[in-house]
Amino acid sequence: MMTKKFLDSFIKEFESCKNTEFKWNEKILKRSGSDRWTNILIERSRELRKSFIVNENCIKALKDALQCELTDEEYRLVADAALKIYQDGYDDICVLTMMIEPCIAHFLKKHDLNYAIPLIHAYCFEYEQADIESIEKPKYSYEDIFAFKDEYLNVTSRYARLTVFKSYSNVISRILNKDEPGAFTTMYNLYLEALAIWNDERVQKLDGDDEEFAYFVDRMLLTVTLYENVSSFTEEEKSLYERLISESKKEKGEELDPMVDCIDRVLHNYEGKISNEEIVDYLLDYFDDLFARLDVNGDPNEQEDYIDNCYNVIGTLCYYMAGERYVPSKRDEIIERMNKLRLFVKSLPYTFFTSEMNRYVYMLYQRIRTFLSYEEKKEYLLEVVMFRQPITCIHSLMVESIAEALGKYLLTNRPELFIGVLGSKDRDEVVSKKDEILEYIRESALFHDVGKVSMVDIINTQNRRLSDVEFKKIKTHPANGLTILDKDKDFSKFFDIIIGHHRWYDGSFGYPVEFDNVSSPVRFIIDIVTIADCTDAATDILGRNYTEGKTFENVLNEFIIGAGTRYNPDIVECIKNDEMLIHELTELTTTNRLEIYKKVYSRYII
């Protein structure tokens, strides 16, 4: 039987486990001395393993309870519990959708909109945060909420009514950075639809004096007017935009958000009414004004808004870093502002709007990478991984060290295996390019998991087992790596390694199935990184709470069994027959792990 006592106990344990995870993630991002930091990693692993077991048991008990036929009262208890977890900010698509999905079906059947609307909203938000819509189509969407707009006045719950406007705001925000044709028109029409509800005299009488409702209506207006890609406007869209700005100024007067004025000026620039230099100076000054308001200790919601606007200004400035609107004299000033924002976000507590900050950091790289040197891009990517996924960063550096050890041995003892790599035509050319090839191996290993940068929330989940859909999402990280690098020629030599490191040696299994690793000109480098990747993943004792680390001896036996199918037989043979190499790899995956941790600390924490 589902009881309030059971659900209260679940919430307490679940949120406690989440807090434990947040606390330890926060600790590993703080300066504490390399030795102490290493101990923190070890303590973190121990505590998270305990938390993992507790949470898994709690989730199993809840899952079992949800299998029973529930009464209406029990559905209400589950819905209240799910909404509390959601409102408390403990986003977890696996747990929340498990609770919410059956409740939505129940309350829709009863046509109880007081529950159905906020539950659908929370459900959609979790899918959005996890970014898994391409893997598993959600059963419900924000549009299901919009379908009830004519019944707004029949909804007695204030929270449910507020959720209607939150849902419109979320959809409009999601469209904001899309460059698809008609995106602005879609945003504009959604805003008008929401505004029609808001301006209804009966709605104004009911909710018009509620500041929180007004906030979301104003936020929708701001979001629509922030649409950056004004250069792509059709004449009709330009007319709609100008009308929106004009009506907003008439209604709001001096209260109109400065960001709206900012975008209005950008439009005037595209129309030739303001010079490129003038608009860039204005944007730089506006960024400085926003940045001066950023305060790690300030009101979180207010600070998140300031950061959001800072990113929007940076995004707009990027249009003046290249092409016909390029202002060369301002390049360094724009880069300086980008770095200021990057460093500020880096200083934020891990728990500060975690999902949003993960997305901002990734988006910032996408916007500024065109203007950075290869070394700057490389360091930025590594820094992004470190400060949003410290365990993934450690893994990448471990894979680099293991791949380097394998590369050194193979270049010395079996150089002929590298023929074709970096254009080497024969054994002698391989030997002459030994240092260059070794550096290529190191960097390939370092960037093999770059595709995880945009799926931080799932990768960082340490308090429970991942769901099937989350595993499917993680399996997209090789292909996602190419999406992130977006055909950047500076990284093109790593593309096959990034997309191919989870393919089997003989091409029979692994992912993505579309990639033909067997025909790759750098197949041997893929094979080295694959073995290095598997070695660290199997022997890791800190970052994978769902498994116990194996010894290298156990891993080698798996390599031997899979030689010729899953693993390159030449590499496996070399490892198997050389005691010194076995000893080196054993040390790397045990005692010398501490050196990697210290390297991470000195490079990214200090």
N, C-alpha and C positions, 0 to 999 in steps of 0.2 A: 504493500500500500504506500502510495506517495503522500508523505506528510510534510508539513511546514518544518518540523524539527529536522527531518532528514535533509531537506533542501537547504535549510540554514546552515547545517553542518557541512554540506557539500560546498556551499559558497565560501564559508570560512576557510576550509582546507584548500580549495582551488585558488582563492585569492592569495592565501599565505604562500603557496607554492610559486605563484607568479611573482610575488614580492621577493621571495628568495632568489629567483632567477634575476630579477632587476637589480637587486642589491649586489650580487656578485659580478654582474656585467658592469655595474658602475665602478666597482672596486678595481677591476683590471684595466680601467681607463685612467686611473689616477697614478701620479708619481708616488713611489714608495721605496725606491732603491731596487736594483735589479734582483738581489737575492730575495728580498721580501716579496717582490712581485712574482717571482717564480713560485714561492711558497703559497701565494694567494691563488695562483692557477691550480695548484695541487689541492688546496683547501676547497676551492670552488668546485672542482670535480667531485670531491668527496661529498660535499653538502648537496650538490645538485643531483647526485645519484640517489641520495636518501629521499630528496624531494620528489624525484622522478617516480620512485616506488610508491610513495604515499599518494601522489596525484593519479597514477595509473589505477590504483585500487579504488580511489574515489570515482574516477570516470567510469570504471567497469561497473561499480555499484549503481551509478546513475543510469548507465546504458541498460542494465538488467531491469531496473525499475520502469524504464520507459517502454519496455517490451510488453508490459501488462496493459490491459485495457483500462483507460483512465476515465474517471467521472469528470463532469464539467468543472467541479470545484478543484479537482486535482490538476486539470489543464490550466486553471487560473493560477494555481500555486507554482507550476512549472514556468508559466509565462512571466509571472512576477519575478521569479528567481533569475530567469534569463535576462530580463530587462534590467535588473539590478546589476548583474555582472557587466552588462553592456554599458550602463550609465556610469558605473564605477571606473570605466576605461580599461577593462581587462579583455581586450580583443583576442578572440580565439575562434577561428572559423569552425574548427572541428567540434568543439564543445558547444558553442552557441547554436550552430545550425542543427546539431543533434537534438537540442532542446526546443528550438524554435519551429523547425519544419512541421512536426506533428501538431503543434499549437496553432500555427497559421491555418492549416487545413480544417481544424476543429472550429476555430472562430469565424472563418469564412463561411463554413456550412451554417453556422448559427447567425451569420451576418452581424456579428458583434464587432463593430468597427473600432470600438474603444480599445480592444486588444489587437485586432487584425492589423490596423494601420501601423502602430509602433513596432509590432513584431516584424512586419514586412520591411520596414525601414531598417531595423537592426540587422536583419538577414542580408539585405542588399549591401549595407555598409560593410559587413564582414567579408562578403565576396569581393567587394571593391578593394578593401585593404589587402586581402590575400592575393589579389590579381590572378585569380584562377578561372576567370570566365571563359578563357580560350580552351581550358582543359575540361571543364565540366560546366555545362550551361545551367545556371541557377533556375530553380522552379518558379521563382517569383522575381518581379522587377519593380523599380520605382513606379513604372507606368501603371502597375496594379493599384497603387495608391491614388494616382491621378484619376483613375476611373471612378473614384468615389467623390470627386470634387463637388458634384451637385448635392451630395448628402452631408456636406460639411456641417451644416447647422444642426444635424441630427446627432452629431458626435458630442457626447457630454463630457468626455475626458479632455481637460485642457492640454495634457501632454500629447494626446493623440492628435488634437488639432494643430498644435505646434509642429508636430512631426510632419504634417502635410507640407508646411513651408520649408522645413529642413530638407525634405525630399526633393522639392523643386530646386532648392539651393544646391544640393549635392549633384544633381544631374547637370545643372548649368555649369558648375565648377569643373565637372569631369570633361565637358566639351571645350572648356576654355583654351587649352593648349593644343587643340587639334587643328591641323591645317587643311582639313577636308573641305571640299566645296560645300557651301551652304551651312557650315558650322555656326556662323554668326546668326544667320536667319533662324536656325533651330533654337539657339539660346534666346534670341529676342522673342520668339513666339511662346516659349515656355515661360519667360518672364511675364509676358502679357497675360497668359493664362492664370498664373499665380496672382498677378495684380488684380485681375478681375474678381477673384475670390476675396482678396483683401479689401477692395474698394466697395464691396457690397455693404449697404447701410447696416444690415442685420449683423454682418461679421464685425463691422466697426463697433457696433453697440456691444457685442460680445467680447471682442478681443482687442479692439482698437487702442485701448489705453495700456496694453501690456507691452512693456519695453522689449521683452525677448522676442515677441512676434515681429515687432517693428524692425528689430535688428536683422532678422533673416530676410525680410522684404528688402531692406536697404542693401544687404549683402548681395542679394540677387542682382539688384541694379548695378552695384559696383562691379560685380563679376562680368556682367554683360558688357559694360563699358570698358573693361580691361582687356577685351579681346585684342591680342597683340598684332595679328597678321593683317593689319588694316590695308597693307599694300595689295592684298588679294581681293579686296572688296569689289563686288560688282557695283554698278551705278545705283541699283536698287538698295543694296546693302549700305552703301555710303549714305544714301538718303535716310534710311532707317536709323543709322548711327547718329547722324546729325540731328534728327528729330528727337532721338532719345536724350542726347546731350542737352539740347535746347530745352526740352520739357523738364529735365532734371534740374537744370540751373534755375528755371522759373519756379519750380516747386521748392527746391532746397536753398537757393540763394547761396549765401556764404557758407552754409553748412555742407555743401557738396564736397565729397571726399577729394582731397588733393590729387589722388591717383587718377580720378576721372579727368581732372583738368590736365594732368600729365598726358594721358592718352589722347585727349582732344588736341593737344599741341602736336602730338606725333602725326595725327591726321592732317593737321594744317601743314606740317612739314612735307608730307607726301603730296599735298596739293600745291606746294611751292610757295606757301605764304610765310614759312619760317625756314631759314637756312639750316643745313645739316649741322654746322658749327653751333648755331644758337640752340638747337634742340638737344644736342649732346651736352652742352654746358648746363642747360636746364635739368636734364636727367641726372647728371653728376651731382648737382646741388641738391636735387630732391633725394637722391640716394643718401647723401651725407646727412640730410635732415632726418631721414628714417633711421639710418644706422646709429645716429646719436641717441635715439630712443631705445635702442636695444640694451637690455639689462638681464643678465642671467638670473637675477633675483627678483625680477619684475613679475607682474601678473601674467601667468602662463598664457591665457587666451589672448590678451592684448599683445604679448610678445610674439605669439604665433602669427597674428595678423601682420605685425611689422615685418617679420621674416618673410612672410608670403609676399608682401608688397616689395620688399628688397629684391626678391627673386624675379618678380615681374619687371622691375626696372632694369635689372641685369639682362633679362631676356630681351627687352626692347633695345638696350644699348648694343646687343650683339648684332642687330641689323646695321649698325654703323661701324662695324669692324671689318666689313668686306663688301665687295660689289660696288655698285654705282654710288652708294651713299657713304662709302668708307671715308672716315676722317682720320688720316694718318697721324696728325699731330695729337690726337686724343687717345691713341692706342694704349700707351703706358698707363694713363690715368684710369682707363676702363679696366685694364688688367688688375691694377692696384685695388679697385673697388671689389672686383671678383674675389681676390685673395682675402680681403678684409672679411667679406661675408663667409667665405669658406672657413677661415680660422675661428670666426665667432661660433658658427654651427659646430665646429669641432670641440669648442669649449663647453657646449651645453651638456647637462646631465643626460645620461643614457635614457632615462625615463621621460624626458621632455618630449611629448608628442612623438614617440619613437617612430611610428610608421610614417608620419608626415615628414620628419627630418630625414629618414632613409630615402624617401622619394625626392626631397629637395636636393640632397647631396648628389644623387644620381642625375637628376635633371640639370644641375649646375655643370656637371662634367659634360653632358651632352651639348650644352650650349657653348661652353668655352673651349672645348678641345680643338676646334678648328684654329684657334689663335695661339696654341701652345706648342712648344718644341717637343720632340719625341721624349726627351728626358723629363720635361715638365709633366707631360701626359702620363708617363710611366709612374712617376712619384705620386701624382694625384690619384691614380687608380689604386695604388698600393695603400695610400693614406685613407682613401674611401673604404677599402676593404678592412683596414685595421680598425678604424673608428666606428664602423657599423657592424663588422663581423670579425672580431679579434681572433676567434678560434680558426676561422677560414684563412686569415692571414698567416697564422702560425703554420697551418697545414701547407699553404703555398710555399713558405720558406723551408719547411721540412722536405717537401717534394723537390724543391730546388737543390737542397743539399744531397739528397739521395740520388737524384738524376746526375748531379755533378760527379759524385763518386763513381757511378756506373759509367758515365761518359769518359772520365779520365782513364779508367781501366780499359774500356773498349777501344779508345783511340790509341792506347799504347799497345795493346795485345791483338786487337782485331780491326785495324784501320780500314781494311777492305770492305767492312760492313757499312761504311759511311760513304762509299762511292755514290755520287749523285747528289749528296747533300751540299748545299751552297755552291752548286755547279762543279763539284769535284769530279774530274774525269777518271782518275785512277788513284791507286794507293798512295803514290808519291805526293799527289796534290792534296790528298786528305791530310797527310803528315804535315805538309807545309801550311795548311789552314787549321792546324790543330787548335790553336788558341781561339780562333774565330768560331769554329764549330762548337767548342766547349762553352763559349759565351752564349751561343745560340741555344744550346741545350738548357743552360741555366735560365735564360729569359723565357724560353718556351714553358719550362716548368713553373716559373713564377706566375705566368699569365694563363695557365691552363684552365683555371676556374673563374676567370673574369666574368663569365656569364651569371655568376651568383650575385653579382653586385645589385641587381634589381629585384632580387627575391630574398631580401634580408630577413624579413619577419619569419619566413618558413625555415630558413637556414639556422636562425638563432633559436628556434624552438628547442628547449632542453628540458622541459618539465613534463613531457608526455611523448608517446610514440607518434610519429607522423601518420596521417591518414593516407589511404590509397591515392586520393586525388593530390595530396601534397607531394607524395613521392613522384607522381606523374609530372607535377610542376617542376620538381627538382631535375627530372630527367630532360627537361628542356634547356638546362643551363649550357650545354655545349653549343647548341644552335643560337641560344640567346647571347652568347659571347660575341658571335659575329654581328648580331644586331646592335649590341652596345658599341662595338668598334666601328660599325657602319662603313665597312669597306675602306677604312683608314689605311692608306698605303704604308704608313709608318709601321703598322702592325701586320701587314699582309703575310709576312713570312711565318707568322704564328697561327694563321687561320686554320690550317689543317690539323695542327696539334690541339687547338681549342675545341674544334668540332669533333675530332676523332679519338680523343683519349679514353672514351668509354666503349669503343668498338673492339671486338675481339680480333686477335692477330689475323685469323683466316677470313675475317669478314662475315662469319656465319651468324653472329649474335652481337648484342650490344646496341647502343643508341648513339645518335639518330640513325635509323636504318637506311635513310636516303644517302648517307655519306659513304663513299667507296674508299675506305682507308687502304685497301690492298693496292689500289692504283696510284696512291699519293706519292709524289716524288720525295717526300720526307717521311715515308712510312716508318723508317727505322727510328727517327726521332720520336714519332708518335709512340712506338713500342717502348722506348726508354722511359718516356714520361708516364705511360700507362703502368709500367711495373713500379716506378717510383711512387705513383699515386696510390696504387693498391697496397704497397708496402706500408706507407704511412697510415692509410685508412685502417688497415688491419691491426697495426701495432699501437695505434693511438689510445691512450688511457685517460685523456683529459676532455676531449670534445665530443664524445659519443656515448651519452648516458645509457643508450639502449643496448650496449654490448660491452663485453670485457675485452681489453686489448690482448692480442695474441703475441707469442714470441716470434722472432724472425725465423726461427727453425720451423715453426708451424707454417708460416707464410711461404717459406721456400718449398716445403712439401706440396703446397697448393700450386705453386708455380710449376713444379716438376710434373704434377698430374695434368696441368693444363697446357704444357709446352706443345707447340705446334697447332693448337686450336685457339685457346684464349690468349696465350702469351708467346712472344717471340722465342723460338727454341734456341737460337744462338745465344741470346742474352741469358736465358735460364741455364744453359750448359756452362757458360762462363762463370756464373755465380756458383753453381753446384760444384765445380771442379777447382775452385780457388778458396782455400781456407782463409787466406788473408782478407779477401774481399768479403767473405761471409762474416768475418770478425768485424770488419769496418762497418758493414751495414747493421750488424747487431748492436754495435756501440752507438751508431747514429740514432737508432730507434729506441735506445734505452738511456744510458748515461749522458750521451751527447745531446739529447733533447734539451737539457738544461741550457746548453750553449745557444741553441736556437732561440729559446725563450729570452735569454739575456740580449741576444741580437735584436729581437723584436722590441724589447723595452728601450734599448739605447737608440734605436732608429726612429721609433714612433711615439714613445711615451714621454721621454725627457724633453 
